Amino acid sequence: MSGLLLRNAEVGGRRVDVRVREGVVAAVAPTGTLPGPAVQCDGGALLPGLVDHHVHLHALAAARRSVDCAAHDLAAALDSAPADAHGWVRGTGYPGDELDARTLDALHPGRPVRVQHRSGALWILNSKALADLGPLDHPGVERTPDGTPTGRLFRADDWLRARLPAVDLPDLTDLGRELAAYGITSVTDATPDLGTAAARALTAVPQRVTLLGLPLGVAAPPGAATGPLKIVLADSGLPGFDELVARIRAAHAAGRGVAVHSVTRESLVLLLAALDEAGRHPADRVEHAALVPEELVPALRGLAVVTQPGFLADRGDRYRREVPADEHGELYRCRSLQRAGVPLALSSDAPYGPVDPWAVIEAARTRRTPDGAPLGPAEALTVRQALAAYLGSPDDPGGRPRRIVPGAAADLVLLDRPLDRALAAPSAELVRGTMIDGKWVYGG
């Protein structure tokens, strides 16, 4: 009789009682048949907790304390931004491609400023910030023909971090609560090349954590799991074929799959060729798959694809302008991958995409861009398919959705209404409570 009893919850379309004991589902029975004091669910849907299969927790927490540079008046946003303990101003989410040191100097010359492009692949620094960094010896430093740095740094996060004044890692406590309020009970952190302290700090969230960025041979800290090895195929400079094959083989030899960042057709062709040469591991996966030509869809069978249709809702109007019309159906494919038998998982890529999983589910269903029109509507999922793509196990993205059955982990999300009504208008506001390991971490 001990444990927590959830009375009159909707599970799989049936009204049931669910008893939770010692972190697992102990019993599921027709409602009213399990005795004892209970939490009344009033017919609200009870689901396995959602899994964000690709997120950057430290960057998301840092973005929460940075100035939002998507604002129309960037000068005013920077002027009002608080500096860190060392006087630096940090901005995120800049949407355009025209910003450089000269334009930043005109907007805000007085303090060192670094602004991250919303893609996450580029930092733009003003002249004061560049001067404070010392020698600009990273290959991602963009230069004019005469060798002058433009202030634009591509794929230089680790190099930049090593030269910035030391600051504490962001506190993840509030972020963990925010994720729980969305119904997220597990996260896969996709930050590459995680250091020991950064990896350990990620376990501060209440969610179960899987790490892609742990170097080979480094064990996960207590409270976290090791995932496939993150490999970034940067659009600013692809690795050589032999180099990529060697990295894949090394990961496989260490018992890990690979999780490979691919956002261009060129990088996807390179990856598939390298996997043909190196061989495949059951845990191999493609991160983003932002552009997938139709002829490459069959070659993805046997790989999980973790993609982000939330980008369509966030910046799809820009894709419509910049991507040729005959390639719109190749952007963030969903339906064609599922039909081809490719395991498909959805995720946020936050802070670079919207973190709210219910917004991503709605984006997968409508594929509407900010201008209101759908982009690649043939790739839309049903709302239930989109939800299912958040319910696979962290170690099996796109696999069979988890179920609420005796013996299952008590990682659960309770909605305030039956599932059909909830999915008619998906929203985080419908989340009544979230439980991890049998304990309420939100609501309840």
C-alpha positions as CSV (number, residue, x, y, z in Angstrom):
1,M,0.0,0.0,0.0
2,S,3.0,2.3,0.4
3,G,4.1,4.7,-2.4
4,L,2.3,7.4,-4.3
5,L,-1.1,6.6,-5.9
6,L,-2.3,8.6,-9.0
7,R,-6.1,8.2,-9.3
8,N,-8.1,8.4,-12.5
9,A,-5.4,9.2,-14.9
10,E,-5.7,8.6,-18.7
11,V,-3.1,6.2,-19.9
12,G,-3.3,4.8,-23.4
13,G,-6.8,6.0,-23.7
14,R,-8.0,4.3,-20.5
15,R,-8.8,5.6,-17.1
16,V,-6.5,4.0,-14.6
17,D,-4.9,4.2,-11.2
18,V,-1.1,4.2,-11.2
19,R,0.9,3.3,-8.1
20,V,4.5,4.5,-7.9
21,R,6.9,3.0,-5.4
22,E,10.7,3.4,-5.0
23,G,11.1,5.2,-8.3
24,V,9.2,2.8,-10.6
25,V,5.7,2.2,-11.6
26,A,4.5,-0.6,-9.3
27,A,1.0,-1.1,-10.5
28,V,-1.5,0.0,-13.2
29,A,-5.2,-0.9,-12.7
30,P,-8.7,0.2,-13.7
31,T,-9.5,3.4,-11.8
32,G,-11.0,3.0,-8.4
33,T,-9.5,-0.5,-7.8
34,L,-6.2,0.4,-6.1
35,P,-6.7,1.4,-2.5
36,G,-5.2,4.2,-0.5
37,P,-4.9,8.0,-0.4
38,A,-4.4,9.3,-3.9
39,V,-3.6,12.3,-6.0
40,Q,-6.7,13.0,-8.1
41,C,-5.8,13.3,-11.8
42,D,-9.3,14.1,-12.9
43,G,-8.9,12.3,-16.2
44,G,-5.8,14.1,-17.2
45,A,-3.3,12.3,-19.5
46,L,-0.4,10.7,-17.8
47,L,2.6,10.3,-20.2
48,P,6.2,9.1,-19.9
49,G,8.4,12.1,-19.3
50,L,9.6,13.9,-22.4
51,V,13.2,13.5,-23.6
52,D,15.0,16.4,-25.2
53,H,17.5,14.4,-27.3
54,H,19.8,17.4,-28.2
55,V,20.2,20.4,-26.0
56,H,23.1,22.6,-24.8
57,L,22.5,23.1,-21.1
58,H,25.4,25.4,-20.2
59,A,24.8,27.6,-23.3
60,L,21.1,27.7,-22.5
61,A,21.7,28.8,-18.9
62,A,24.2,31.4,-20.1
63,A,21.7,32.7,-22.7
64,R,19.2,33.2,-19.9
65,R,21.7,35.8,-18.4
66,S,22.7,37.4,-21.7
67,V,21.2,40.2,-23.6
68,D,18.9,39.1,-26.4
69,C,20.4,40.5,-29.6
70,A,17.4,39.6,-31.8
71,A,16.0,42.9,-30.7
72,H,15.5,45.5,-33.5
73,D,17.4,48.1,-31.6
74,L,20.7,46.3,-30.9
75,A,22.5,49.5,-29.7
76,A,19.8,50.0,-27.0
77,A,19.9,46.3,-26.0
78,L,23.7,46.4,-25.5
79,D,23.6,49.8,-23.7
80,S,21.1,48.3,-21.2
81,A,22.9,45.0,-20.7
82,P,24.7,44.4,-17.4
83,A,28.3,43.4,-17.7
84,D,29.9,40.3,-16.0
85,A,32.3,40.6,-13.1
86,H,35.1,41.5,-15.6
87,G,33.2,44.2,-17.5
88,W,32.3,42.0,-20.6
89,V,28.9,42.2,-22.2
90,R,27.6,38.9,-23.7
91,G,24.8,38.8,-26.3
92,T,23.1,35.9,-28.0
93,G,20.7,35.2,-30.8
94,Y,21.8,37.8,-33.4
95,P,19.9,36.8,-36.6
96,G,21.8,38.7,-39.4
97,D,25.1,38.2,-41.2
98,E,26.3,41.7,-41.5
99,L,27.7,42.3,-38.0
100,D,31.4,42.7,-37.5
101,A,33.8,44.6,-35.2
102,R,33.4,47.8,-37.1
103,T,29.6,47.8,-36.8
104,L,29.8,46.7,-33.2
105,D,32.2,49.5,-32.4
106,A,29.7,52.0,-33.8
107,L,27.0,50.6,-31.6
108,H,28.8,50.0,-28.4
109,P,32.5,50.9,-28.2
110,G,32.9,51.5,-24.5
111,R,32.9,47.9,-23.1
112,P,34.2,44.6,-24.5
113,V,31.3,43.0,-26.3
114,R,30.8,39.5,-27.7
115,V,27.7,38.6,-29.6
116,Q,26.8,35.1,-30.6
117,H,25.0,34.5,-33.9
118,R,21.8,32.5,-33.4
119,S,23.3,29.5,-35.3
120,G,25.7,29.1,-32.4
121,A,28.6,28.7,-34.9
122,L,29.8,32.4,-34.9
123,W,30.9,35.0,-32.3
124,I,31.3,38.6,-33.3
125,L,33.5,40.8,-31.1
126,N,34.1,44.5,-31.0
127,S,37.6,46.0,-31.2
128,K,37.9,46.4,-27.4
129,A,37.1,42.7,-26.9
130,L,39.5,41.7,-29.7
131,A,42.3,43.7,-28.0
132,D,41.7,42.0,-24.7
133,L,42.0,38.5,-26.1
134,G,45.7,38.7,-27.1
135,P,47.0,36.9,-30.2
136,L,44.2,35.9,-32.6
137,D,45.7,32.6,-33.6
138,H,42.6,30.5,-34.2
139,P,41.9,29.3,-37.8
140,G,38.3,30.4,-37.4
141,V,39.3,34.1,-37.1
142,E,38.0,35.8,-40.2
143,R,40.3,38.4,-41.8
144,T,40.2,41.0,-44.5
145,P,42.5,40.5,-47.6
146,D,45.2,42.5,-45.8
147,G,45.0,40.3,-42.7
148,T,43.0,42.5,-40.4
149,P,40.6,40.6,-38.1
150,T,37.0,41.4,-38.9
151,G,35.8,40.5,-35.4
152,R,34.0,37.3,-36.6
153,L,35.2,34.0,-35.1
154,F,33.8,30.8,-36.5
155,R,33.7,27.6,-34.4
156,A,36.1,29.0,-31.9
157,D,34.2,28.4,-28.6
158,D,36.9,26.5,-26.8
159,W,39.6,28.9,-27.9
160,L,37.6,31.9,-26.9
161,R,36.6,30.5,-23.6
162,A,40.3,29.8,-22.8
163,R,41.1,33.5,-23.4
164,L,38.2,35.1,-21.6
165,P,38.4,36.1,-18.0
166,A,37.5,33.2,-15.8
167,V,33.9,33.1,-14.7
168,D,31.9,30.5,-12.8
169,L,29.8,28.0,-14.7
170,P,26.2,29.1,-14.9
171,D,23.9,27.9,-12.1
172,L,21.5,25.3,-13.7
173,T,19.0,25.2,-10.8
174,D,16.4,27.5,-12.4
175,L,17.0,25.9,-15.8
176,G,16.2,22.4,-14.4
177,R,12.9,23.8,-13.0
178,E,12.1,25.4,-16.3
179,L,12.6,22.1,-18.2
180,A,10.5,20.2,-15.6
181,A,7.7,22.7,-16.2
182,Y,7.7,21.6,-19.9
183,G,7.4,17.9,-18.8
184,I,11.0,17.1,-19.7
185,T,12.5,14.4,-17.5
186,S,15.6,13.5,-19.5
187,V,18.1,15.5,-21.6
188,T,20.9,14.7,-23.9
189,D,23.6,17.4,-23.7
190,A,25.2,17.8,-27.1
191,T,28.0,20.2,-26.1
192,P,31.2,18.8,-27.7
193,D,34.5,18.3,-25.9
194,L,33.2,18.6,-22.4
195,G,35.7,19.2,-19.6
196,T,35.5,17.4,-16.3
197,A,34.1,20.3,-14.3
198,A,31.6,21.2,-17.0
199,A,30.4,17.6,-17.3
200,R,30.0,17.3,-13.5
201,A,28.1,20.6,-13.3
202,L,25.4,19.3,-15.8
203,T,24.2,16.8,-13.2
204,A,22.8,19.7,-11.1
205,V,19.5,19.5,-13.0
206,P,16.9,17.1,-11.8
207,Q,16.6,15.5,-15.2
208,R,18.4,12.4,-16.2
209,V,21.4,13.5,-18.2
210,T,23.2,11.8,-21.2
211,L,26.4,13.4,-22.4
212,L,27.6,13.3,-26.0
213,G,30.6,15.5,-25.5
214,L,32.7,13.3,-23.2
215,P,36.1,12.6,-24.8
216,L,36.9,9.0,-25.5
217,G,38.2,7.3,-22.4
218,V,36.6,9.7,-20.0
219,A,34.0,8.3,-17.7
220,A,30.7,10.1,-17.1
221,P,30.4,11.7,-13.7
222,P,28.0,10.1,-11.1
223,G,24.4,10.9,-12.1
224,A,25.1,11.0,-15.9
225,A,25.3,8.5,-18.7
226,T,27.7,8.4,-21.6
227,G,26.2,8.7,-25.1
228,P,27.6,8.5,-28.6
229,L,30.7,10.7,-29.3
230,K,29.8,14.1,-30.6
231,I,31.5,15.0,-33.9
232,V,30.9,18.4,-35.5
233,L,31.1,18.6,-39.3
234,A,31.4,22.4,-39.4
235,D,30.0,24.0,-42.6
236,S,32.9,26.5,-42.3
237,G,35.5,23.7,-42.8
238,L,34.8,20.0,-43.2
239,P,37.4,17.5,-42.0
240,G,39.3,15.3,-44.4
241,F,37.8,11.9,-45.3
242,D,40.5,9.9,-43.6
243,E,40.4,12.0,-40.5
244,L,36.7,11.5,-40.1
245,V,36.9,7.7,-40.7
246,A,39.6,7.5,-38.1
247,R,37.5,9.4,-35.5
248,I,34.5,7.2,-36.2
249,R,36.6,4.0,-35.9
250,A,38.1,5.2,-32.6
251,A,34.7,5.8,-31.1
252,H,33.4,2.4,-32.2
253,A,36.5,0.7,-30.9
254,A,35.7,2.4,-27.5
255,G,32.2,1.0,-27.6
256,R,30.5,4.2,-28.4
257,G,28.5,5.3,-31.5
258,V,28.9,8.7,-33.0
259,A,26.5,11.6,-33.0
260,V,27.5,13.7,-36.0
261,H,26.4,17.3,-36.5
262,S,25.4,17.7,-40.2
263,V,23.5,20.8,-41.5
264,T,24.5,20.7,-45.2
265,R,24.2,18.2,-48.0
266,E,28.0,18.2,-48.4
267,S,28.5,17.2,-44.8
268,L,25.9,14.5,-45.0
269,V,27.5,13.0,-48.1
270,L,30.8,13.0,-46.3
271,L,29.4,11.4,-43.2
272,L,27.6,8.6,-45.1
273,A,30.7,7.8,-47.1
274,A,32.8,7.8,-43.9
275,L,30.4,5.4,-42.2
276,D,30.5,3.1,-45.3
277,E,34.2,3.0,-44.8
278,A,34.4,2.8,-41.1
279,G,31.4,0.6,-40.5
280,R,28.3,1.4,-38.4
281,H,27.5,1.1,-34.7
282,P,23.9,0.6,-33.5
283,A,24.2,3.9,-31.5
284,D,25.3,6.0,-34.5
285,R,23.1,9.0,-35.1
286,V,22.9,12.2,-37.2
287,E,22.3,15.5,-35.4
288,H,20.1,18.0,-37.2
289,A,20.1,16.6,-40.7
290,A,19.0,20.1,-41.7
291,L,19.3,19.3,-45.4
292,V,18.6,15.8,-46.7
293,P,18.3,15.3,-50.5
294,E,15.7,12.8,-51.4
295,E,18.3,10.4,-52.9
296,L,20.1,10.2,-49.5
297,V,17.0,9.2,-47.5
298,P,17.5,5.4,-48.0
299,A,21.1,5.7,-47.0
300,L,20.0,6.9,-43.5
301,R,18.4,3.6,-42.6
302,G,20.1,2.2,-39.6
303,L,21.0,5.6,-38.3
304,A,18.8,7.6,-35.9
305,V,18.1,11.2,-36.9
306,V,17.7,13.8,-34.2
307,T,16.2,16.9,-35.9
308,Q,14.6,20.2,-34.9
309,P,11.5,21.3,-36.8
310,G,11.3,24.1,-34.2
311,F,13.8,26.0,-36.4
312,L,11.0,26.4,-39.0
313,A,8.8,28.2,-36.5
314,D,11.8,30.2,-35.3
315,R,13.4,31.3,-38.6
316,G,11.7,29.5,-41.4
317,D,10.8,32.8,-43.2
318,R,14.6,33.3,-43.6
319,Y,15.0,29.8,-45.0
320,R,12.2,30.5,-47.5
321,R,14.2,33.5,-48.8
322,E,17.7,32.0,-48.7
323,V,17.2,28.3,-49.6
324,P,16.2,27.5,-53.2
325,A,12.5,26.7,-53.5
326,D,13.2,23.2,-54.9
327,E,15.1,22.4,-51.7
328,H,12.4,23.5,-49.2
329,G,11.2,19.9,-48.8
330,E,14.8,18.9,-47.8
331,L,14.8,21.1,-44.8
332,Y,14.4,19.3,-41.4
333,R,12.7,16.3,-43.0
334,C,10.4,14.3,-40.8
335,R,7.6,12.3,-42.5
336,S,9.8,10.9,-45.4
337,L,12.4,9.7,-42.9
338,Q,9.8,7.9,-40.8
339,R,8.2,6.3,-44.0
340,A,11.7,5.1,-45.0
341,G,12.1,3.4,-41.6
342,V,14.6,5.9,-40.2
343,P,14.3,6.3,-36.5
344,L,13.3,9.9,-35.9
345,A,13.6,11.9,-32.7
346,L,12.7,15.5,-32.1
347,S,14.7,17.9,-29.9
348,S,15.3,21.6,-29.3
349,D,19.0,22.4,-29.9
350,A,18.3,25.1,-27.3
351,P,19.4,27.8,-26.9
352,Y,19.8,27.9,-30.7
353,G,16.2,26.7,-31.2
354,P,13.1,26.9,-29.1
355,V,13.4,24.8,-25.9
356,D,9.6,24.3,-25.4
357,P,8.9,20.7,-26.6
358,W,5.2,21.5,-27.1
359,A,6.1,24.3,-29.5
360,V,8.4,21.9,-31.4
361,I,5.6,19.3,-31.6
362,E,3.3,22.0,-33.0
363,A,6.0,23.1,-35.5
364,A,6.4,19.5,-36.6
365,R,2.6,19.3,-37.2
366,T,2.2,22.6,-39.1
367,R,5.7,23.4,-40.3
368,R,4.6,27.1,-40.3
369,T,7.2,29.8,-40.4
370,P,7.0,33.2,-38.6
371,D,5.3,34.6,-41.7
372,G,2.4,32.1,-41.3
373,A,2.9,29.9,-44.4
374,P,4.1,26.2,-44.2
375,L,7.5,25.3,-45.4
376,G,7.9,21.8,-46.8
377,P,4.3,20.7,-45.7
378,A,4.8,17.2,-47.2
379,E,7.2,16.6,-44.3
380,A,4.7,17.3,-41.6
381,L,4.0,14.8,-38.9
382,T,0.7,14.1,-37.1
383,V,0.7,15.6,-33.7
384,R,0.8,12.1,-32.1
385,Q,3.8,11.1,-34.3
386,A,5.5,14.3,-33.1
387,L,4.8,13.6,-29.5
388,A,6.1,10.0,-29.9
389,A,9.3,11.4,-31.2
390,Y,9.9,12.9,-27.7
391,L,9.1,9.6,-25.9
392,G,12.0,7.4,-27.0
393,S,14.6,6.4,-24.5
394,P,17.6,8.6,-24.2
395,D,19.8,5.7,-25.5
396,D,17.3,4.9,-28.3
397,P,16.2,8.2,-30.0
398,G,13.4,7.5,-32.4
399,G,12.9,4.1,-31.0
400,R,9.7,2.6,-29.5
401,P,8.0,5.2,-27.3
402,R,8.3,4.3,-23.6
403,R,5.1,3.1,-21.9
404,I,3.6,3.4,-18.4
405,V,3.7,-0.3,-17.3
406,P,4.7,-2.0,-14.1
407,G,8.5,-1.9,-13.7
408,A,9.0,1.2,-15.9
409,A,10.9,4.1,-14.4
410,A,8.5,6.6,-12.7
411,D,9.5,9.5,-15.0
412,L,6.1,10.9,-15.7
413,V,4.3,14.0,-16.9
414,L,0.7,14.7,-15.9
415,L,-1.5,16.9,-18.1
416,D,-4.5,18.8,-17.0
417,R,-6.8,17.2,-19.6
418,P,-7.2,14.1,-21.7
419,L,-4.6,13.6,-24.5
420,D,-7.0,14.3,-27.4
421,R,-7.9,17.6,-26.0
422,A,-4.4,18.5,-25.1
423,L,-3.0,17.7,-28.6
424,A,-5.7,19.8,-30.2
425,A,-3.6,22.8,-29.1
426,P,-0.3,21.6,-27.7
427,S,1.0,23.9,-24.9
428,A,3.3,23.8,-21.9
429,E,0.5,25.4,-20.0
430,L,-1.2,22.0,-20.0
431,V,1.5,20.4,-17.9
432,R,0.1,19.9,-14.4
433,G,3.0,18.0,-12.9
434,T,6.3,16.3,-13.7
435,M,7.8,13.4,-11.8
436,I,11.4,12.1,-12.0
437,D,12.3,8.9,-10.2
438,G,9.0,8.8,-8.5
439,K,9.3,12.3,-7.0
440,W,7.5,15.5,-8.1
441,V,9.9,18.1,-9.5
442,Y,7.2,20.3,-10.8
443,G,3.6,20.8,-9.7
444,G,1.9,17.5,-8.7
